[in-house]
Amino acid sequence: MESTPELARLAERAEIGIVGIARTGELTEVNAGFTALTGYERTAITGASGDEVFPGGDVASLVAELLDRTAAGEPAVVSGVVPLARESAGVVPCELRLRPLGADDEGFVGVVRRVTGHGDVTQSVAVAPWAQSFFSLAEAIPDGVIVLDTESNVTYANPAVETILGHRPESLVGGSKLDIIPPRLRESHLAAIDRYLETGERNIDWSYVELPGQHADGHEVPLGISFNDFTMDGERYFVGLFRDITPRKTAEAEAVRRLDQQAAIARLGRHALETTSETDLLSEAVTVLAEMLDTDIGTVLELDGASEVLTLRAATAPIDELVDSARIPAAAGETQAGYTLDSGGPVVVADTETETRFDVPERMAERGVRSGLSVTVGSPEDPWGVLAAFDTEPREFTEADTHAIESVANVLASAIDRYERIRQIEDQRGQLNAITQVYRVVQDIQQAVVSQSTREEIERTVCDRFVELDTYEFAWVGTAELPDRTLTPTTYAGNEGGYLDEVTVQLRDGEQSRLGGEAIRSGRTQIVSDVATDDRFAPWREAALSCGFHSVAAVPLTYRQTTFGLLGVYAGEPNAFVPGVSDVFDTLGQLTGHAIMSATQRQALHSDLVTEVELQIDGIGDLFAFDAPFSGRLRFDRMIPVSGGQFLMYASLPTDDVDTLASADVVESVSRLDEDGGESRVEITWNDPPISTLVSAFGGRIRGGVLDESSVVTTVEFPQTVEVNAVVEQLESSYPALRVSLQRRATLEPAGTDADDALSPLTERQRDALEAAYFGGYFEWPRERSAADLADAMGIADPTFHQHLRSAERQAFSRLLDDTGQKR
């Protein structure tokens, strides 16, 4: 069996195993590919029995079939799958293609290829094919084989050429190889052949080179090509062995694309860590996305959960080219973005013209958008928004594309979450600083107002302290005026700019009571963060903005259940009042209210003239909701405020009415102190604040009173400076059946001769403790109530009660017994 080196190299390129088999069944010659399949050395396998190498007797059957065909004049080629013995791995299935070799007595030649499932064949390396076997070999392999003469004319093309390049072999033979070379490379090919024939010089690696081939339909096919030349019958030929490397090129391109995508995502991640601008990051993200997916448009939209609207935050195309408005409905059936939020994404649109799940915005259709890919940014349960890419060509987005856009969305979600945490920390720091600043003002005011002797001085101090800060432009205090129920400005500080001349604040329900009126009714500070947009401030908006006021705090000035007026604080910037500052303002309002009340009481104590008013409230059955008729009379001397808004009253009433009194809704408890002749002296704890709250807030004092089966009658003293009608009108708002039965002016006894002069140095809590002890029977012997009982009734600790009582006794006795007012 003879062969040429050129054909041997061709077989080696073709990766085919060759074996020679004698008619007696021994292996006469094997190539390197066959030894690679078996694992045996050539010397060890040459001369071996075919039954040993191909166990099972299948080769003998193929030989018998071949001989029968030869005798019958049929094609002398047979093939089948036979087991091949290997040195170290048992047997493997192989395809054996068998044909006679030369004369009848020369034996057979077999082409061997390993079978790797479902008929696919993995070829082994061949070293020495035979010339007479060339065409069988070429037709058996999946690679394209072209044989050319020195004029580049095709003398042979195997069937695989048609599979790879679409050219029928018979149409190529006799023609020029240039038909399968792209036009742009033909001239250089001819020049290379001529140079090689003349000089033997090769300008490319003939063992393997990648070049495009021209398909019959006109497109180019990437090929992996091996070249060689040989001489046969005195003629020189060139042989080319090639295969379609499109799958490998596609895989390589996809791998490169994925690496590029990963690099782009990594760059975006670094950018997210380096930048502090969310807008800058979103702009960079849509640019990276469009480049990664090779799409025309990249967009990112933020969801407003309250309005169910998506806002276009960044896009690679101008907004007006994409949609009619920067705000897009988030409903599932209206847009791809809305559908993405509803489904949780990702959502792939291969062609908008066949899309039925949702509508395509008219502007995007006009711009030629035909396909798209979108995902949520953030968790599907609580999304921040939607990231999307669109293309102007129908397109099947791949799984890798989906992974890429999800990676970008994950980078955005992490960065946005980090930005939000940073903003929260900064906001909390700013809020803390703002609250601390206001709290320091409150402390300053607290120290300042205690030294002020009049209400006017207190209000002036509060306003001045606020405008001394750079944060606030203007502050004013208004006093509640009755009966028209308006706030009348009494004091202001800062840049007033005529504002108070333009505004009216009503306390009754209505448009002009939506801020200040609400603050007074609720007893809580009301904040307007933006004057330009808050509807509660609509009646005063124009005046405020013209003065440069953009945020407002309305602070009620209260003490217990009484409101003395309103403090308005104005800032030149929106959102000047941070969350949490309302509580500090509430504290300030209570502190100022207490100071105003104290000043009013001090003024009353040093006044010689008072106004005595006898008040009567009819219909006590409705007022107190007794379970049984109240048939007697209750006489009382004092009402003492205690903790939790409750009051203590010490009174006398018929013993039979004690249980009836205890049944009233507004009565917490009734304790008998003593009983004498059907009359009981009792201590009553009231839940609902009685009229004494408002009376004492205006500097008045209840001198006593009587409650009978039909009404309550009490006598109250007010300083002459108090507008009694205003007090009465406020009382009527709580007790509609109230009427004034007597009003007169009276003169107090000279200072120093009245018991009030002895009690004037006492604090409010000291006086409360002393009165509770006196009227509660603590000074009787034996004592009717212990200090622990009185402390419990007042809602304070026993040691605290003792401290207040001892201090009150020391100061009262010192005032009564020492002309100088000093302890002896």
C-alpha angles and dihedrals in degrees: 000000000000129000139173124239089237093057089044090057089046091055089048090054089048092055095226127151116224129196131179116215124193120221087250090060102253122129107249101181137002133186130225091263091058093049088049090055094050100034091226125124115252093245091051095052102036108097093020119135116265089227089059094049094039102031120197102052095265094127091055089053091051090049091051091049090049092052091049091052092048091051090049093049093245125139106297098226128098132174140185145149112271134173116256119205116229128198097235109013110048114241132333128198115253136177111239118197108192132191137159118272115222115302122016093261096050095081130223139307122216132199110210128200127170116243113225102182137303092025096301112139130213109202128218128217118275126204110178120026119170126244094236089053095051100100094044088050094048093048092049098056127081093223121093116254123196124179116198135185123224090274090060090250116146113246096170138014123178124222093259089070089071091049092051104035104016095241117129109234094231091053091055100045109096092018133092125283085225087084090074095041118086110251092243090061102040098089093049090048093055091046091052093051092050092048092049093049090050101039108010087235118146119201094190135042105267093194090070134348134159116229134152122255126209112245119215091247091055105258123115123250121203109235136191104216136191119193134196140154132221141173123236126175088352094303124115119229139178122219125198125194115193142165136194107260095182093116091051092044090048091049091047091048090048090049091050090047092052091048089050090049092050090049090049091049090049090052090049090050091052090047090052090055094046101044125071094193116095090194092054091049093050091050091050091047096056090047092051091046094053091048094047095051095033091234130148098234137033122185140176123197129191121219121229099204094194096055097028090231130132118220119208104236101172139001139170089231127051112275095238089057091057108039140004091243137020087235116076128189113253094208113128097235098045105061142008089245092054091047089050091055091048096048097037090237164216095167121187123196112190094181127004091206090068097036114123104163095080143353125273113226111251093233092055091048089051090052089056101251107169105163140021148179123206140175137178121261107224127007117331088235093056108014124186092203146293134294116202142173125200134192133197092225129066105260142178104223111214131228087254089056089053092050090050096052091044089053091053090048090051091052090051094046092051093046094046090049089051092048089050092052090049090049091049091051091048091046091049090049090049091046091049091050092048093047091046090051092051091044090054089051089052091051090048091049091047091056093044102047096052088068094049116100101196138048091239092056092049093051091047091051093051094050094045094051093055098049090048086072118083090227097067129057104186142010132183140172123219126196122218109249123201145237093017090048099224135136112247115200110238103166137015141168134193133027100347094167094187091299095132091054090058103046135071122188118201124200096203122081114285144091093293092054098052094106113017092029091051091049091053095043094048098036089225133111115261119211128203106194095185121022091194095061109023108100092203088071096046097113092058100029099104094048093046095048092047087057092047096252113146105163132030140193119202109200121189114221103220143162117194105310096343126093116202098184145296135288116210119198119188131195131195095226132059117252092022090142108068124206111278096031090097091074091053090049089049089055090049091051092051092046092050092045090052091049091050091050092049091049090049091050092047089051090050093050092055095047121100095203126064136175115234115208127184110206126195128193116191128202100043091172090070091039097053102022095220117196090221136022115286102222104172140053129270117206119193136182108184141021114199123195115230134176126303094030093293127133134210119221125189111205147148124234141152111291091232090061097053094089091044090053091049090055094063115114092231095051117090097184144341120212122191112227097181141333130219127174097339092315121109130199109214144182112225126196112205123201099190112065107249125215091277090081094065093036094057091042088064092047094262129136130209109232093193140288151205131240118195137165094287110026152001118243121187136169118225131187120211130184111257089246093064118099097229094193090061091052092047092050091053090049090051091057087064099031110034091181093059119120136172110244097175137012127177144148118251137181121236121227115263114282113266095033097068123079088234089068089060091049097044096092092055123104118239093256092046091053091046091053093047093049092046090051093047099044093035093061098250091135094048120101117259089028115247093202130025124225089250090055092050093046090051091049090051092047095240135114119272094242090049091053091049091050093051092045096048091047091049093049093048095049096041095049091043089054093047099042104035121064091204094051090238127118114257 
